[in-house]
């Protein structure tokens, strides 16, 4: 998998998590989660993955979601 495809998959998964109304978020996160999903979506649409901070943030958001340890 190329680095660009890796970022695309991470962004898509982060967007899905952030927009999921069934998940419980802290009050602070609740206020910004949909806006943050829109930021990821905008960069995904443009295939713009040059922002290392967004790449890092996507990985952190997905860290526990993708943890396969038992």
C-alpha positions in Angstrom: 0.0 0.0 0.0 1.4 3.4 -1.0 1.8 6.1 1.6 -0.9 8.2 -0.1 -3.4 5.2 0.0 -2.4 4.7 3.7 -3.4 8.4 4.5 -6.6 8.1 2.4 -7.7 5.1 4.4 -6.8 6.8 7.7 -8.6 10.0 6.8 -11.7 8.1 5.7 -11.8 6.0 8.9 -11.2 9.1 11.0 -14.1 10.9 9.3 -16.4 8.0 9.9 -15.5 7.9 13.6 -15.8 11.7 14.1 -19.2 11.7 12.4 -20.6 8.7 14.3 -23.4 10.0 16.5 -23.5 6.7 18.4 -20.1 7.2 20.0 -19.8 9.1 23.2 -17.4 12.1 23.1 -16.3 14.5 25.8 -18.0 17.9 25.8 -15.0 19.6 24.3 -14.6 17.0 21.6 -18.3 17.0 20.8 -18.1 20.7 19.9 -15.4 20.2 17.3 -15.7 16.7 16.0 -17.8 17.4 13.0 -15.7 20.4 12.1 -12.6 18.3 12.4 -14.2 15.6 10.2 -14.9 18.3 7.6 -11.2 19.3 7.7 -10.1 15.7 7.0 -12.8 15.4 4.3 -11.6 18.5 2.5 -8.0 17.3 2.5 -9.2 13.8 1.4 -11.1 15.2 -1.6 -8.1 17.2 -2.7 -5.7 14.3 -2.0 -3.7 16.7 0.0 -1.8 14.7 2.6 1.2 17.1 3.0 0.1 18.2 6.5 2.0 16.0 8.9 0.0 17.3 11.8 -3.3 16.0 10.2 -1.6 12.7 9.4 -0.5 12.3 13.0 -3.9 13.3 14.3 -5.6 10.7 12.1 -3.3 8.0 13.4 -3.9 9.1 17.0 -7.7 9.1 16.5 -7.5 5.5 15.1 -4.8 4.2 17.5 -7.2 2.3 19.8 -9.8 1.6 17.1 -7.1 -0.3 15.1 -5.4 -2.0 18.1 -5.4 -5.7 17.4 -3.8 -6.8 20.7 -5.9 -8.9 22.9 
